[in-house]
Every structure is written in C-alpha cells, then in structure tokens.
Amino acid sequence: MKLTFRIWLLIIILLLCLLSIFGFPPTFFQKGVLITSVEQNSTAFEQGLRQGQIILEVDGSKINNLEDFSNSLQGKFLSGEKVKTTLKTNNGEYILYSDKLPEITVSDIPKTNIKMGLDLVGGSRALVQAEGKKLSASEIDDLIAITRNRLNVYGIADINIRPVSDLTGNHFMLIEIAGATPNDLEELIAKQGKFEAKIGDETVFVGGEKDIASVCRNDATCAGIESCTPSQNGYFCNFRFVIYLSESAAEKHADVTSKLDISTNNSGYLEKQLDLYLDDKLIDSLWISEGLKGRVTTQIQIQGSGTGESREEAYNNAKESMNKLQTILITGSLPYKLEIVKLDTISPTLGKDFINSIFLAGFAALIAVSLIIFLRYKKVKSSLALLFTSISEIIIILGIASFIDWNLDLPSIAGILATIGTGIDQQIIILDESRQGELLTIKQKLKRAFAIVLGAYFTALVALLPLMWAGAGLLKGFAITTLIGITAGVLITRPAFADMIKKIEG
C-alpha cells in the first residue's frame, strides 16, 4: 500500500517520540548508578560530585546497578579511619578521603525519560497556603524560592515545588517530595522557622544571611554530638556547633553585652543569658562569658540536646534537632506562617502495582476493541489500523510528556485512558461513515466524519480548560495529557487513520 503524506507524518512523529522517551543512545543500555543528591559541605560535594552524574566504577570495580554499588562499599569504613575511595563517573574521576560512606544518594538509571509523579513512585505531597493571608502570585513565587532553599539545605532529593491556584483566585504552594513521609513533610514546612537570639528583651541576631555569615556543618572540629548520658526517662545527647555572625550582628551583640554586669551567682559569666527562640518558643539559654562583654566577636557557639528512650534514639533526635536549627540559621524564617490544606502520601509499591495493572488492563482493552471491530466489519486490516492508531496516540502523549519534563501522576494516567476512549470512538465514526451506502465518494464520507470529530474536539477542549485550575491544580495532569492526546489525534492520528481506511475501502 502506498503511504500518503499523513501516514508518513505519523510515522516520523512516532520515531521522534520514541527518541524522546528512550533517548539516544537508549538509556536502558547504560550501566552504573545515578547520583540523585549530594550532601552540601560534604567531602563528596567539595571534590566535585553532583546530582545527575553516573557512577561507573568504585575503586576500579565496574558498577552495573545498586547492588554492585552497595557491595563495593560494604565493610570499607568499619575501622573508623580515613580511607581512600575512587569514584569514576561519566564526568571524570573523583578521589575521596573519609572515615564514612560518601554522603550521596544514588538510584538505578531510569530506563526511559518518562518522569513519574509521586502517585506512582511514592512520597508525599502537600498543598500549602499562608495562614490568615491571601497571597498574590508574586508573593507565592517568593515563598517558593525561600522554601526551595530550605529544603535544598536539608539535602532532600526529588523535590518538586510549584505554584498552583484555584478558580476563585486563591494561590497555593504545591510541594512534592519523593521518599518522604507525611510527618517528615509536615515537620519541614508547617512551621515558620523564625529564629531569634535575645539577651533580655533585645534581639541580637536572627536566622538568615542578613545576620549569619556562615554555619559550621559536617565538620567535627566545630559541629557535632558532644556526649550522650543516661537520664531518668532514658538518654539525652548534647550537640554544639559554631556560627559566624555578620559584622553588624557582632556589633549589636557587643553593644548589648557592654551594658551587662558580671553575674553574682555564676562566676565568670554575665548576668543575662543568650536566649534562643524558635517560632517564639524558648529552646535553649546559653551563658555568656565575661570575656565577651562589649567585645565584637563574630564567632558564637550554639548548643542544644535531644532525648530518647534509647541511646540511639536520643542521638538521632539530637542530630535531627541540630540539622534543623542549622538549616533555619542558614535560610532564615519563612515570610509567613504556613497552613497545610491537604497532605497526601502513597506507597511506591502501590504505584508500581498500579502501573502494571493499568498496562495490562489497557492492553487487554485494545485487543478486545480490535476483536470487536473485526467481528463488526469483518476486516483484519481495519482492526489492525485502529490498534496501530490507538497505540500511536499513547506513544505521542508519552513522547511529548518526556520532552516537556511533565511528571505523569494518577490524573495524567486517567487522561491517557480518556484519550484512548475518545480516540476509539472517533475512529469508529470514521469507519462507519466510510462504509455508508449513500452515493458519496469515500473522500466526501470522510469529510463528514471529520466534521463530527472536530465538533467533539472543540467541545472537549472547552470542558478541559477549567480543569487546569480546578481543585488548586491537582487535576492539571488529567487536563494536560487529555489535551495533548485529543490535539494529536485531530492533527495527526485521525487524518492518518482516515487515509488508511481510504486505502483499505478503496
């Protein structure tokens, strides 16, 4: 059968979409593991390892998957002494000297360029708004920038933060984090993180780059857990780390302390303490050495503690509290108190099972429809043309989604299924019109069929556009994939299908 221009166009677009999905060369041939995040201020970060690089070898051993990477490092750091680790990546070779595992997160290399939403890969999603204040679009953008900075400092991988709005004009911040539990996400964003250091009623410095020049992290000489001791209710562990104040904050500290007297009850210290407040709650009070009275110093040591029923639990709680306090000191407080409107989570196992179920159900439905078409029209070629066109629409949707880096979530999958359904309906209309017994040419019959198809398309277009904003954007995936599918159908697949049927019926 001679191929028409429309059929050739469909074939070319299918090839381009397959390249968009699988890449060139195809990613499923790539060996190694993908670095998904690197802890800032770590040895790995300082040596140049970055998110997105692919680790090919560890100490000369080839790495094919996560199991190989884990085995190559297993038992290497038990001595507690610094050892050499050589990592070969697609960008070059990196040598690390450390007494602990490289502070990086890795995963298997994705087989395709299709990005899955948290509904399918697991994690948590929060819809957030400012408490008691209606934010403008520009204010939401500012809030997103600060929140992204805070979450990046925590070293969390796979963060997706974007603005969304509903039909009434309310603006929200949508945060998606792969692998995080709802409690983790709520703890990270539900609190404003307002940090203040006060002497009496006077604020000496606050968190953020205005007053904080730098914060010691991941350096045992100036930060870490000092001691863990038993208590009545279990254990408590103390932590400490050094911060460096800006010149203005150091001068403010000197000005306030110059007015203080020496304590009569605590020799060697000033009469008032440095009180640390987090979200207006006192978290610790530090004695100020008399040697700092009126002295401009940029170095301050922050202390705190964590408790738990076991030593390990107390240690982990102290480390978590220290990391949280360091992050807030680095990033400063959020400009508004936040309120979580909606908080969701999904298991990655459920997502995997769902994908498999959808794939099997969709394939079975296409085969069933093709068989029904064969029984109805008694033509194998017509059934195969319908099956080929329906599969083509799925490939085009996935190819465009890969090209624009769209995350496919459950609403997006529902949109693909809706596209398949409407596509089959319209292809049956084309088939029926082409077989009408009226005294019309096949070209005239197909034009009449396309008038019906275009009417259905514009009706669907008008109905789908409000879904881009309905439900604070949570139905956007459904609207996007459906619009891509039906637009590709009207412009590419339906004309090609019509040409196939014209050849078959001719």
Secondary structure, DSSP 8 states (H G I E B T S, - for coil): ----HHHHHHHHHHHHHHHHHHTTTTGGG--SEEEEEE-TTSHHHHHT--TT-EEEEETTEE--SHHHHHHHHTTTTTT-S-EEEEEEETTEEEEEEESS--SEEEEE--SSS-EE-HHHH-EEEEEEEETT----HHHHHHHHHHHHHHHHHTT-SSEEEEEEE-TTS-EEEEEEEET--HHHHHHHHSS---EEEEETTEEEEESSTTTEEEE--S-TTTEEEEEEEEETTEEEEEEEEEEEE-HHHHHHHHHHHTT--B-SSSTTBBSS-EEEEETTEEEEEE--BGGGTT----EEEEEEEEEESSHHHHHHHHHHHHHHHHHHHHH---SS-EEEEEEEEE-HHHHHHHHHHHHHHHHHHHHHHHHHHHHHH--HHHHHHHHHHHHHHHHHHHHHHHHTT-EE-HHHHHHHHHHHHHHHHHHHHHHHHHT--SS--HHHHHHHHHHHHHHHHHHHHHHHGGGGTGGGGTTHHHHHHHHHHHHHIIIIIHHHHHHHHHHHH-
